[in-house]
Amino acid sequence: MDIAIIVVTIALAVYLGIAAVLNIFYMEHARENATHLKISSKRVRFIGWCQLAAVIGLVAGLRWSALAIAAAIGLLLLMIGAVMAHRKVGDPIKEMVPAAVVFLLTGFVMFGHIAQAGA
């Protein structure tokens, strides 16, 4: 497996794992974001569980590419939703950068697994 895919997967897993814990336990940062984005605590916790599922899928996908691809697709959809939520409240582009970076890195991981599966 390509080293770059492994490194990016681990980086995404760490970042999303932290975000998942913040959202699942509805910690202060998650509460601030929920208030700003006008979303409920239940939705924030659901997003946290989706992030945790993505972490598990991406890491397990290092052994089984199909799982990484499926997790990446879900994560791509989650990041599209994040950008849409920021647009809805009129945030500037700089507020959407973290979601866009995660989107791009996730796409890199997904297409890396697709390329390896086809080889």
N, C-alpha and C positions, 0 to 999 in steps of 0.2 A: 504494500500500500504506500502511496506517495506520502512522504514526510509532511508536506504542506497541508494535506487534508487532515492528518492526525493533529498537527499543531493548531490549526484553525478550529477543528472540532473541540479540542480541549479548551481553547480560549472561549469559544461560544458556551461550552458547558459550564465553565466557571462563572462567566458573566450572567448567564441565564439562571444558573442555580442560585446566585445571590438575589437576583430579581424575583425569582420564585418564592424564596423564603420571605422576602420583604412583603410580597403581595399576599401570600397564603396567611401569614400571621398579621396582616394589615397593620404593619408598622408605620411609624410617623411619615416616612417618605412616601409610602403607598397612600396614606390618607391625604397627604398634600396633593399628590397627583390625581387622586380620585376627585377631590374637591375642584381642582383646576379643570379637569377634563369633564366634569359633571357626570361621573359614572358612580354607580352604587358600590357599596362594600362587597356585596355578593358577586358582582361582576369582576371586581378587582381580585377577589379570591379565586374565582373561576379562571381568570387569566393566569394567576400564579400556578394553578394546577396544570394548565396547558403548557406553561413554561417548563414545569418540572417534567411533564411527559416528553417534551421536546429534548430535554437534557438526557433523559434515560434512553430515548430513541436514538439520538445522535451518538451517544457513547456506545450503546449496544450495537449500533450500526457499524462500528469499527470492525466488528466480527461478521456482520451480516448486512451487506450493502442495501438490500431491499428495505430494511427497517430504517436505515439512515435516510434513504430517499423519502420514505413516507413521513418521517419526523420532520424532514426539511420542508416538505410541501406544507405541512401544518404550520410550521414556524413562519414560512413565507406569508401565508394567509394572516397569521397573527400580526405580523409586522405591517402588512397592508392596512389592517384594522387600526393599528397604532397611529400610522400616518393620517388616516382618515379622522381619527378622534382629535388629533392635534389641529387638523384643518378645520374641523367643525367649530372649534373654539377660537379660531383665528390666530393660532400661534405662528410666529415667524419660522422660516426654514430651519434656523439653527436649533430649534426645539425638536425638529424631526430627524436630526442627524443621527442620534443613537439608533433609532429604528431603521433608518436607511442603511447604516453600516451593518447592523445585524442582518438585514435583508440581503445585502451584497455578499457577506461572508457565508450566509446560509446557502445562497445560490452557488457559490464557489464549491462548497462541500457537496451539495446535491449533484452538480454537474461532474464533479470529480468522481463520485461513486457511479454515476451513470456511465462515464467514459471507461472506468475500470471494469464494470459489468459487461460492457460491450467488447472489451479487448480479449 
